[in-house]
């Protein structure tokens, strides 16, 4: 059984039957028409304001970036978002920070009329992965459930090897990319201001999850102690970096899932 690290380590994971229901923690704001699709997780409203669909990451297109190769299924993800949202009146809803550093709105979107949750539908189709931030954590449990459903059915990106879940021993070959990594925590320890979840004996070269002191407070708020993960099999999502071996920094508890067989 899969247990989610959100409110309690032992909180049961429930698979949602549909993508349309609005999570309770979101606050609705205005309504606007979508007139342009930028990529699989970004669109433009009729007033020219750009919206980044908060909480998910679709396959990326170059969008003018030099030497950037489109990720597999990036065009398909853009087309999926167009099918769902282009030319539709959308309700903007928020559950955290409302703008990013590029002045894009960080909104959850719902179609008027049928109330379809755009983020949920993209995840259900397998056209995006959950991608959360410490200042935007609303609805992540619901999104993880929809992602898991699509992954189990091998829909969209989940049928492509580029997006497969990595074993922790493979992490070093995928630096500077966003990944989902699984493995058993060999040792958890606190050193100074940081918590370390080490996945093998040589912490200087093997995969590690790092949790800074400011992030530890978010874990404490939901009664989760990462030190208790020693010996547990977990999945973590985030950007793989090189720091005494491959590492992912966990800035909030929703990045880590505890897997129980």
Secondary structure, 3 states (H helix, E strand, C coil): CEEECCCCCCCECCCCCCCCCCCCCCEEEEEEEEEEEEECCEEEECCCCEEEECEEECCCCCCCCCCCCCCCCHHHHHHHHHHHHCCCEEEEEECCCCECCCCCEEEEEEECCCCCEHHHHHHHCCCCEEECECCECCCHHHHHHHHHHHHHHCCHHHHCHHHCCEEHHHHHHHCCCEEEEEEECCEEEEECCEEEEECCCCCCCCCEEEECHHHHHHHHHCCCCHHHHCCCEEEEEEECEECCCEEEECCCHHHEEEECC
